[in-house]
Amino acid sequence: MHPTEPPEPTEPPEPAAPPGAVSRDRDRDREGTLRADAVGVKDLVFFVLSAAAPLTVMAGFSALAFMLGGVAAPSGYLIAGAVFALFAVGFTAMSRHMRNSGAFYTYISRGLGPVAGAGAALVAYLAYALGQIGFAAAAGLFASDTLRVLTGIKVPWQVCTVALALLIALLSYRKVDLGARVLALLLTAEIAILLVLAVSVLLQGGHEGLTAQSFDPTRLMTPGIAGLFVITFVVYIGFEQTAIYSEEARDARRTVPRATHLSVGILAVLYTFVSWIILVAAGPHRLTEMLAKDPAGLVFDLNTEYVGSTMTSVMRLLIVTSFLAGVLALQNAGSRYLFALGRDGVLPAAFGRTDERTQTPSVAGLVHTLLVIAAVISFGLTSLDPYTQIVVWTNTPTLVGILLLEVATSVAVIRYLGRHRSDVTLWQRLIAPALAAILLATVAVLVIAKMSLLTGIGTTAGNALVLSPLLAGLLAGCARALWLRTARPHTYLRLTNGGDTGTDAEGSAPTSPTMA
């Protein structure tokens, strides 16, 4: 045991299994197995980039980034990418030691203990579920508007949202590689439309010529820089989902790290380049006028100017598919967290079952879908605006929750890899995760302090209410683990390993601190 680690009570020896228990355990193990070797590096990258929804980010958030950071907005995206690349160093080093669809839950359990791990697991689930609810509402809204514009048919956004949520649930329930192929198609289309705009702007030279003002460090010294970082950091949420598929990935020790680094790199280049293209297309001086006139239509107006109205109609249609891709990625993430928690005893064992044919989470996927649809219907019965209120109020806790989980994971990496140094460097086990923890904690504080920029709620109590599901999940998860420690010590010991299904780098089975 590490000398600074607090001792944990020794659990009593496991009692003899009653007749039939061995066969039931074998059934449980068979039911709780995801489809192995189903996805590769490209598939994982598509899952991650789809969750990030690059077309939606550029069309929906770039104007706000420019309003807050001015011409320095592209640098804001680049800096955020550098910080997440730093986090990925320790995150991927940890992924080589363990495989579990719980990801954050597994890493935090192994590094900080099962109580913290169980709390983190429910925080992660709620963060992804809330994000999916918001994305589903946005997809329904844009689908409703697109149907009205293209066909004249008026369908309420609530109806579109429920229909799309059911479609996504069906795709998620099918084999995981089918979902990856759908995401690949949708993602390729939305990136292609952005690149068409970029090529057209470069060929025409922009409104005021090419400019490098965005990358002048002095441009970052603006009063709105904190708000800018809130926007540029939120758009990377989702890249950490590579680890969720570690049980289904081919050669996960190599696939997950490669996909993670590739995803961060692609997002950083794409966000920085396209935001710079938007600046060049508008021109630094005209940009202020365009933002004052119609910030929400900035990208669409520029696309019409440089590419044409037909391609702008295509862009509006692809916004719908962009949201859909994000919903599918979040559906997969949420159902796999419920699956991992059911398999490990934090939730009822039924959640840990998989479909015999597709080997995807069955009960977990169904329950998750019903919860999302129930939430969407509940929101739909109110007078809340689906885009300016529902989307924002559900996705803000997603951002805060994931940032805090990344801070906790960085600390867990330092503790765990400090005890398992066989194949990691000082940079991987200490320097990079320590720097990432400090930087991400700073960003989390900025996000919470500037929450009103995202939510539009002016009171502290109102913003606290938006984040309250995360606190409730944390407390519920920790309380459940503490109860298991007393009532079901053998299940608690399983939580100590974070339900890890793989082996450590040394090739040995994972061990709990109490058994080390």
C-alpha positions as CSV (number, residue, x, y, z in Angstrom):
1,M,0.0,0.0,0.0
2,H,1.2,3.5,-0.7
3,P,2.5,5.1,2.5
4,T,0.2,8.1,2.2
5,E,-3.0,6.2,1.4
6,P,-5.4,5.9,4.3
7,P,-5.9,2.3,5.4
8,E,-9.3,0.7,4.6
9,P,-11.0,-1.8,6.7
10,T,-10.3,-5.4,5.8
11,E,-13.4,-7.1,4.6
12,P,-14.6,-10.5,6.0
13,P,-13.8,-13.6,4.0
14,E,-16.4,-14.5,1.4
15,P,-18.9,-17.1,2.6
16,A,-19.4,-20.3,0.7
17,A,-21.7,-19.9,-2.3
18,P,-25.1,-21.5,-2.0
19,P,-26.2,-24.2,-4.4
20,G,-26.9,-22.8,-7.8
21,A,-25.0,-19.5,-7.2
22,V,-22.1,-20.5,-9.5
23,S,-24.5,-21.0,-12.4
24,R,-26.3,-17.8,-11.7
25,D,-22.9,-16.0,-11.6
26,R,-22.1,-17.5,-15.0
27,D,-25.4,-16.3,-16.4
28,R,-24.8,-12.8,-15.0
29,D,-21.4,-12.7,-16.5
30,R,-22.7,-13.8,-19.9
31,E,-25.6,-11.3,-19.8
32,G,-23.2,-8.5,-18.8
33,T,-20.8,-8.8,-21.7
34,L,-20.6,-6.1,-24.4
35,R,-19.6,-7.1,-27.9
36,A,-15.8,-7.3,-28.0
37,D,-13.6,-6.2,-30.9
38,A,-16.6,-4.3,-32.4
39,V,-15.0,-0.9,-33.0
40,G,-11.7,0.5,-34.0
41,V,-9.9,3.9,-34.0
42,K,-12.0,5.4,-36.7
43,D,-15.2,4.4,-35.1
44,L,-14.2,5.9,-31.8
45,V,-13.2,9.1,-33.5
46,F,-16.6,9.3,-35.2
47,F,-18.4,8.8,-31.9
48,V,-16.4,11.6,-30.2
49,L,-16.6,14.1,-33.1
50,S,-20.3,13.5,-33.4
51,A,-20.9,14.2,-29.7
52,A,-19.0,17.5,-30.2
53,A,-21.2,18.4,-33.2
54,P,-18.8,20.7,-35.0
55,L,-21.3,22.2,-37.4
56,T,-23.7,23.1,-34.6
57,V,-20.7,24.5,-32.6
58,M,-19.6,26.8,-35.4
59,A,-23.1,27.8,-36.5
60,G,-24.5,28.2,-33.0
61,F,-21.6,29.3,-30.7
62,S,-18.9,31.0,-32.8
63,A,-20.9,34.3,-32.9
64,L,-21.0,34.3,-29.1
65,A,-17.3,33.5,-28.9
66,F,-16.5,36.5,-31.1
67,M,-18.8,38.8,-29.1
68,L,-16.9,37.9,-25.9
69,G,-13.3,37.6,-27.2
70,G,-13.3,39.6,-30.4
71,V,-10.8,38.6,-33.0
72,A,-9.0,36.5,-30.4
73,A,-11.8,33.8,-30.5
74,P,-9.8,31.4,-32.7
75,S,-6.9,31.5,-30.1
76,G,-9.5,30.6,-27.5
77,Y,-10.3,27.4,-29.3
78,L,-6.6,26.6,-29.7
79,I,-5.8,27.2,-26.0
80,A,-8.8,25.0,-25.0
81,G,-7.5,22.2,-27.3
82,A,-4.1,22.5,-25.7
83,V,-5.5,22.1,-22.2
84,F,-7.5,19.1,-23.2
85,A,-4.5,17.5,-24.9
86,L,-2.7,17.9,-21.7
87,F,-5.5,16.1,-19.8
88,A,-5.5,13.3,-22.4
89,V,-1.9,12.4,-21.5
90,G,-2.8,11.1,-18.1
91,F,-6.3,10.0,-19.2
92,T,-4.9,7.7,-21.9
93,A,-2.1,6.4,-19.7
94,M,-4.7,5.3,-17.3
95,S,-6.8,3.7,-20.1
96,R,-3.9,1.3,-20.8
97,H,-4.3,-0.2,-17.3
98,M,-8.0,-0.9,-17.3
99,R,-11.1,-1.5,-19.5
100,N,-14.6,-0.6,-18.4
101,S,-17.5,1.1,-20.0
102,G,-17.7,3.3,-16.9
103,A,-14.6,5.3,-17.8
104,F,-14.6,8.2,-15.3
105,Y,-16.2,5.9,-12.7
106,T,-13.5,3.3,-13.2
107,Y,-10.6,5.6,-13.1
108,I,-11.8,7.6,-10.1
109,S,-12.7,4.4,-8.2
110,R,-9.2,3.0,-8.8
111,G,-7.4,6.2,-7.8
112,L,-9.7,7.9,-5.2
113,G,-11.7,5.0,-3.8
114,P,-15.1,3.4,-4.5
115,V,-17.1,6.0,-2.6
116,A,-15.8,8.8,-4.8
117,G,-16.1,6.5,-7.8
118,A,-19.8,5.7,-7.3
119,G,-20.5,9.4,-6.8
120,A,-18.6,10.3,-9.9
121,A,-20.5,7.6,-11.9
122,L,-23.9,9.1,-11.2
123,V,-22.6,12.6,-11.9
124,A,-21.3,11.4,-15.2
125,Y,-24.6,9.7,-16.1
126,L,-26.6,12.7,-15.2
127,A,-24.3,15.0,-17.1
128,Y,-24.6,12.9,-20.3
129,A,-28.3,12.4,-19.9
130,L,-29.0,16.1,-19.4
131,G,-26.8,16.8,-22.5
132,Q,-28.8,14.4,-24.5
133,I,-32.1,15.9,-23.4
134,G,-31.0,19.3,-24.6
135,F,-29.6,18.0,-27.9
136,A,-32.8,16.1,-28.5
137,A,-34.9,19.2,-27.9
138,A,-32.7,21.2,-30.3
139,A,-32.9,18.4,-32.9
140,G,-36.7,18.4,-32.7
141,L,-36.8,22.2,-33.0
142,F,-34.6,22.3,-36.1
143,A,-36.4,19.3,-37.6
144,S,-39.7,21.1,-37.1
145,D,-38.5,24.3,-38.7
146,T,-36.9,22.4,-41.6
147,L,-40.1,20.5,-42.3
148,R,-42.0,23.8,-42.3
149,V,-39.6,25.6,-44.6
150,L,-39.1,22.8,-47.1
151,T,-42.6,21.2,-47.2
152,G,-44.9,23.6,-45.5
153,I,-45.9,20.9,-43.0
154,K,-46.2,22.2,-39.4
155,V,-45.2,19.6,-36.8
156,P,-44.7,20.6,-33.2
157,W,-41.1,20.4,-32.0
158,Q,-42.2,18.1,-29.2
159,V,-43.5,15.5,-31.6
160,C,-40.3,15.7,-33.7
161,T,-38.2,15.4,-30.6
162,V,-39.9,12.2,-29.3
163,A,-39.8,10.6,-32.8
164,L,-36.1,11.4,-33.2
165,A,-35.4,10.1,-29.6
166,L,-37.1,6.8,-30.5
167,L,-35.1,6.5,-33.7
168,I,-31.8,7.2,-31.9
169,A,-32.7,4.6,-29.2
170,L,-33.3,2.0,-32.0
171,L,-29.9,2.8,-33.6
172,S,-28.2,2.6,-30.2
173,Y,-29.8,-0.8,-29.5
174,R,-28.5,-2.2,-32.7
175,K,-24.8,-3.3,-33.0
176,V,-22.5,-0.6,-31.9
177,D,-20.6,-0.6,-35.2
178,L,-23.9,0.2,-37.0
179,G,-24.2,3.4,-35.0
180,A,-20.6,4.2,-35.8
181,R,-21.3,3.9,-39.6
182,V,-24.3,6.2,-39.3
183,L,-22.3,8.7,-37.3
184,A,-19.5,8.6,-39.9
185,L,-21.9,9.5,-42.7
186,L,-23.5,12.4,-40.8
187,L,-20.2,13.7,-39.5
188,T,-18.6,13.6,-42.9
189,A,-21.5,15.7,-44.3
190,E,-21.3,18.4,-41.7
191,I,-17.5,18.8,-41.9
192,A,-17.7,18.8,-45.7
193,I,-20.1,21.8,-45.6
194,L,-17.8,23.7,-43.4
195,L,-14.8,23.0,-45.6
196,V,-16.8,24.1,-48.7
197,L,-17.3,27.5,-46.9
198,A,-13.6,27.6,-46.0
199,V,-12.4,26.9,-49.5
200,S,-14.7,29.5,-51.0
201,V,-13.6,32.2,-48.5
202,L,-9.9,31.5,-49.2
203,L,-10.4,31.5,-53.0
204,Q,-12.2,34.9,-52.8
205,G,-9.7,36.3,-50.3
206,G,-12.2,37.2,-47.6
207,H,-13.8,40.5,-47.0
208,E,-10.7,42.4,-45.9
209,G,-8.0,40.0,-46.9
210,L,-6.3,37.3,-44.8
211,T,-5.4,38.3,-41.3
212,A,-3.3,36.9,-38.4
213,Q,-4.7,39.2,-35.7
214,S,-6.4,36.2,-34.1
215,F,-3.1,34.8,-33.0
216,D,-1.5,37.9,-31.6
217,P,-1.1,37.2,-27.8
218,T,-2.0,40.8,-26.9
219,R,-5.5,40.2,-28.3
220,L,-6.1,37.9,-25.4
221,M,-5.9,40.7,-22.9
222,T,-9.5,41.7,-23.1
223,P,-12.2,41.9,-20.4
224,G,-14.3,39.2,-22.0
225,I,-11.5,36.6,-22.0
226,A,-13.0,34.6,-19.1
227,G,-16.3,34.4,-20.9
228,L,-14.6,33.4,-24.1
229,F,-13.0,30.4,-22.4
230,V,-16.4,29.3,-21.1
231,I,-17.5,29.0,-24.8
232,T,-14.3,27.5,-26.2
233,F,-14.0,24.9,-23.5
234,V,-17.6,23.8,-23.6
235,V,-17.4,22.8,-27.3
236,Y,-14.8,20.0,-26.6
237,I,-17.1,18.1,-24.2
238,G,-17.4,14.6,-25.6
239,F,-13.8,13.7,-26.5
240,E,-13.4,11.7,-23.3
241,Q,-16.1,9.2,-24.5
242,T,-13.5,7.1,-26.2
243,A,-12.9,5.2,-22.9
244,I,-16.5,4.3,-22.6
245,Y,-16.1,1.9,-25.5
246,S,-12.9,0.3,-24.2
247,E,-14.7,-3.1,-23.7
248,E,-15.9,-3.0,-27.3
249,A,-12.7,-1.7,-28.9
250,R,-10.2,-3.8,-30.8
251,D,-6.9,-3.8,-28.9
252,A,-8.1,-1.2,-26.5
253,R,-4.7,-0.5,-25.0
254,R,-3.7,1.1,-28.3
255,T,-7.1,2.0,-29.8
256,V,-8.5,4.2,-27.0
257,P,-5.3,6.4,-26.6
258,R,-4.9,6.9,-30.3
259,A,-8.6,7.8,-30.8
260,T,-8.5,10.2,-27.9
261,H,-5.4,12.1,-29.1
262,L,-6.7,12.1,-32.7
263,S,-10.1,13.4,-31.5
264,V,-8.6,16.3,-29.5
265,G,-6.3,17.2,-32.3
266,I,-9.0,17.1,-35.0
267,L,-11.3,19.2,-32.9
268,A,-8.6,21.8,-32.1
269,V,-7.6,22.2,-35.7
270,L,-11.2,22.2,-37.0
271,Y,-12.5,24.8,-34.4
272,T,-9.5,27.0,-34.7
273,F,-9.4,27.0,-38.5
274,V,-13.1,27.4,-39.1
275,S,-13.5,30.2,-36.6
276,W,-10.6,32.0,-38.3
277,I,-12.3,31.4,-41.7
278,I,-15.4,33.1,-40.2
279,L,-13.3,36.0,-39.1
280,V,-11.7,36.3,-42.6
281,A,-15.1,36.0,-44.3
282,A,-16.7,38.8,-42.3
283,G,-13.6,40.9,-41.9
284,P,-12.4,42.2,-38.5
285,H,-14.1,45.6,-39.0
286,R,-17.4,44.4,-40.5
287,L,-17.6,41.5,-37.9
288,T,-18.8,43.9,-35.2
289,E,-21.6,45.2,-37.4
290,M,-22.8,41.7,-38.3
291,L,-22.8,40.6,-34.7
292,A,-24.8,43.7,-33.7
293,K,-27.3,43.0,-36.5
294,D,-28.0,39.3,-36.3
295,P,-25.5,37.2,-34.3
296,A,-27.5,34.0,-34.6
297,G,-27.4,34.2,-38.4
298,L,-23.7,35.0,-38.7
299,V,-22.5,31.8,-40.2
300,F,-25.6,31.3,-42.4
301,D,-25.3,34.8,-43.8
302,L,-21.6,34.3,-44.6
303,N,-22.3,31.0,-46.2
304,T,-25.0,32.6,-48.4
305,E,-22.6,35.4,-49.4
306,Y,-19.7,33.1,-50.3
307,V,-21.3,29.8,-51.3
308,G,-24.9,30.6,-52.2
309,S,-28.4,30.2,-50.7
310,T,-28.8,26.6,-51.9
311,M,-25.8,25.4,-49.8
312,T,-27.2,27.4,-46.9
313,S,-30.4,25.4,-47.1
314,V,-28.3,22.3,-47.0
315,M,-26.4,23.6,-44.0
316,R,-29.6,24.2,-42.2
317,L,-30.7,20.6,-42.9
318,L,-27.3,19.3,-41.7
319,I,-27.7,21.2,-38.4
320,V,-30.5,18.7,-37.7
321,T,-28.3,15.7,-38.5
322,S,-25.5,17.3,-36.5
323,F,-27.8,17.4,-33.4
324,L,-28.9,13.9,-34.2
325,A,-25.4,12.6,-34.3
326,G,-24.7,14.2,-30.9
327,V,-27.9,12.6,-29.5
328,L,-26.8,9.2,-30.6
329,A,-23.3,9.6,-29.1
330,L,-24.8,10.7,-25.8
331,Q,-27.4,7.9,-25.9
332,N,-24.5,5.4,-26.1
333,A,-22.6,7.1,-23.3
334,G,-25.6,7.3,-20.9
335,S,-26.7,3.7,-21.5
336,R,-23.2,2.4,-21.0
337,Y,-22.9,4.2,-17.7
338,L,-26.1,2.6,-16.4
339,F,-24.9,-0.7,-17.7
340,A,-21.6,-0.5,-15.8
341,L,-23.4,0.6,-12.6
342,G,-25.8,-2.3,-12.9
343,R,-23.1,-4.9,-13.6
344,D,-21.1,-3.7,-10.6
345,G,-24.0,-3.5,-8.1
346,V,-24.4,0.2,-7.7
347,L,-27.8,-0.1,-9.5
348,P,-30.0,-3.2,-9.7
349,A,-28.4,-6.1,-11.5
350,A,-30.9,-5.9,-14.4
351,F,-29.2,-2.8,-15.7
352,G,-26.1,-4.9,-16.4
353,R,-27.8,-7.1,-19.0
354,T,-27.0,-7.0,-22.7
355,D,-29.0,-8.1,-25.6
356,E,-28.1,-11.7,-26.6
357,R,-27.9,-10.8,-30.3
358,T,-26.5,-7.3,-30.5
359,Q,-24.6,-7.4,-27.2
360,T,-25.5,-3.8,-26.4
361,P,-27.0,-2.6,-23.1
362,S,-30.7,-3.8,-23.1
363,V,-32.4,-2.8,-19.8
364,A,-30.0,0.2,-19.3
365,G,-30.7,1.4,-22.9
366,L,-34.5,1.0,-22.4
367,V,-34.6,2.8,-19.1
368,H,-32.3,5.6,-20.3
369,T,-34.5,6.1,-23.4
370,L,-37.7,6.3,-21.3
371,L,-36.1,8.8,-18.9
372,V,-35.0,11.0,-21.8
373,I,-38.4,10.9,-23.4
374,A,-40.2,11.5,-20.1
375,A,-38.0,14.6,-19.5
376,V,-38.5,15.9,-23.1
377,I,-42.3,15.5,-22.7
378,S,-42.2,17.2,-19.3
379,F,-40.3,20.2,-20.8
380,G,-42.6,20.2,-23.8
381,L,-45.6,20.7,-21.6
382,T,-44.1,24.0,-20.3
383,S,-43.8,27.3,-22.0
384,L,-40.0,27.1,-21.9
385,D,-38.2,28.0,-25.2
386,P,-36.5,24.8,-26.5
387,Y,-33.4,26.5,-27.7
388,T,-32.7,29.4,-25.4
389,Q,-33.8,27.7,-22.2
390,I,-34.2,23.9,-22.4
391,V,-31.0,23.4,-24.4
392,V,-28.9,25.8,-22.3
393,W,-30.3,24.8,-18.9
394,T,-29.6,21.1,-19.6
395,N,-26.2,21.4,-21.3
396,T,-24.7,23.8,-18.7
397,P,-24.6,21.0,-16.0
398,T,-23.1,18.8,-18.7
399,L,-20.2,21.1,-19.1
400,V,-19.7,21.7,-15.3
401,G,-20.1,18.0,-14.5
402,I,-17.6,16.8,-17.1
403,L,-15.0,19.5,-16.2
404,L,-15.2,18.5,-12.5
405,L,-15.0,14.8,-13.4
406,E,-11.9,15.6,-15.5
407,V,-10.3,17.4,-12.5
408,A,-11.0,14.4,-10.3
409,T,-9.8,12.0,-12.9
410,S,-6.5,13.9,-13.2
411,V,-6.0,13.6,-9.4
412,A,-6.9,9.9,-9.6
413,V,-4.3,9.3,-12.4
414,I,-1.6,10.8,-10.1
415,R,-2.6,8.5,-7.2
416,Y,-3.0,5.3,-9.2
417,L,-0.1,5.7,-11.6
418,G,2.1,6.7,-8.7
419,R,1.6,3.1,-7.5
420,H,1.9,1.5,-10.9
421,R,4.9,3.0,-12.6
422,S,6.1,0.1,-14.8
423,D,5.2,1.6,-18.2
424,V,4.6,5.3,-17.6
425,T,6.9,8.3,-17.5
426,L,7.0,11.1,-14.9
427,W,5.3,13.3,-17.5
428,Q,2.4,10.9,-17.8
429,R,1.9,10.0,-14.2
430,L,2.5,13.4,-12.5
431,I,3.4,16.5,-14.5
432,A,0.7,16.4,-17.2
433,P,-2.2,15.3,-15.0
434,A,-1.2,17.9,-12.3
435,L,-1.1,20.7,-14.8
436,A,-4.4,19.5,-16.3
437,A,-6.0,19.4,-12.9
438,I,-5.0,23.0,-12.1
439,L,-6.0,24.4,-15.5
440,L,-9.3,22.5,-15.7
441,A,-10.2,23.5,-12.1
442,T,-9.5,27.1,-13.0
443,V,-11.8,26.8,-16.1
444,A,-14.5,25.1,-13.9
445,V,-14.4,28.0,-11.5
446,L,-14.7,30.5,-14.4
447,V,-17.6,28.6,-15.9
448,I,-19.5,28.6,-12.6
449,A,-18.7,32.2,-12.0
450,K,-19.8,33.2,-15.5
451,M,-22.8,30.8,-15.7
452,S,-25.2,33.6,-16.4
453,L,-23.5,34.0,-19.8
454,L,-24.8,30.5,-20.6
455,T,-28.0,30.2,-18.7
456,G,-29.3,33.8,-18.9
457,I,-30.3,33.5,-15.3
458,G,-29.2,36.5,-13.2
459,T,-29.6,35.0,-9.7
460,T,-27.1,32.8,-7.9
461,A,-30.0,30.7,-6.6
462,G,-31.3,30.1,-10.1
463,N,-28.0,29.0,-11.4
464,A,-27.5,26.8,-8.4
465,L,-30.8,25.1,-9.2
466,V,-29.5,24.3,-12.7
467,L,-26.5,22.5,-11.2
468,S,-28.5,20.8,-8.4
469,P,-28.9,17.4,-10.3
470,L,-25.2,17.0,-10.2
471,L,-25.0,17.5,-6.5
472,A,-27.9,15.1,-6.0
473,G,-26.2,12.5,-8.1
474,L,-22.9,12.8,-6.2
475,L,-24.6,12.5,-2.8
476,A,-26.7,9.5,-4.0
477,G,-23.7,7.7,-5.4
478,C,-21.6,8.2,-2.4
479,A,-24.4,7.2,0.0
480,R,-25.0,4.0,-2.1
481,A,-21.3,3.0,-1.9
482,L,-21.2,3.6,1.9
483,W,-24.3,1.4,2.3
484,L,-22.7,-1.3,0.2
485,R,-19.6,-1.2,2.3
486,T,-21.6,-2.3,5.3
487,A,-24.5,-4.3,3.8
488,R,-22.7,-6.0,0.8
489,P,-19.0,-5.9,1.4
490,H,-18.2,-8.2,-1.6
491,T,-20.0,-5.8,-4.0
492,Y,-18.1,-3.0,-2.3
493,L,-14.8,-4.7,-3.0
494,R,-15.8,-5.0,-6.7
495,L,-16.4,-1.2,-6.7
496,T,-12.9,-0.8,-5.4
497,N,-11.7,-2.0,-8.7
498,G,-14.2,0.2,-10.5
499,G,-15.6,-3.0,-12.1
500,D,-12.5,-3.2,-14.3
501,T,-12.9,-6.1,-16.8
502,G,-9.3,-5.9,-18.1
503,T,-5.9,-6.4,-16.7
504,D,-3.2,-4.1,-15.5
505,A,-0.3,-3.2,-17.7
506,E,1.8,-5.8,-15.9
507,G,-0.7,-8.4,-17.1
508,S,-2.1,-9.2,-13.6
509,A,-5.7,-8.9,-12.6
510,P,-6.7,-5.7,-11.0
511,T,-6.5,-5.6,-7.3
512,S,-8.1,-3.4,-4.7
513,P,-6.1,-1.4,-2.2
514,T,-7.2,-3.6,0.6
515,M,-5.7,-6.6,-1.2
516,A,-2.5,-5.0,-2.3
